[in-house]
Amino acid sequence: MKTKWGSCNPAKGLVWLNLDLAKKPLAALDYVILHEMAHFISPRHDELFLNTVDRNMPGWRQIRSDLNALPLSD
């Protein structure tokens, strides 16, 4: 997984995480796990999805921004 922090297949109940997250701040790992698990509630980035993430991690937008500013490993 070189281009994403995480991925999810709600139909199969599977979540994949980029191992590079182990080198990132713990809040980033928490955010990615929450993001992927929120897809079990809504597979799209719609209002239900956003409300789920907002309710469980109010500061997620800053955490996402900080994470996306960090490099992926080669």
PyMOL commands that set and color helices and strands:
alter all, ss='L'
color gray80, all
select helices_A, chain A and resi 19-23+26-38+47-56+60-68
alter helices_A, ss='H'
color red, helices_A
select strands_A, chain A and resi 6-9+14-17
alter strands_A, ss='S'
color yellow, strands_A
deselect
rebuild
show_as cartoon
